[in-house]
Amino acid sequence: MTSKSPVKSPYKHWMATGSNESYIHIVDLSNILDSEQNTEPVVVTASKRGLDGHFGRITGVMWSPHIDGQLASVSYDGQARVCLMITLMFWFK
């Protein structure tokens, strides 16, 4: 949930990760975090969504605290990009 969200965010349990690849993985952890029965460690093996827009390895990702579902990323390609999860498109670089 962000400061601009009037209701609970559908992205509140989404986690974005970057790596030595130029691809950003988005994982939805809702089924794990909303469950009160999970006491065992859980292994996440697949991403819900992916973002392909950088040309170098990803060095940072951060969710916007002000706009729901907006993700900023930076890469060794020298670019900072912003993506809205509702469209899955980078709209600023």
Secondary structure, DSSP 8 states (H G I E B T S, - for coil): --TT-SS--TTTTEEEE--SSSEEEEEE-HHHHS-S---S-------SEEEE--SS-EEEEEE-SSSTTEEEEEETTS-EEEEETTTTEEEE-
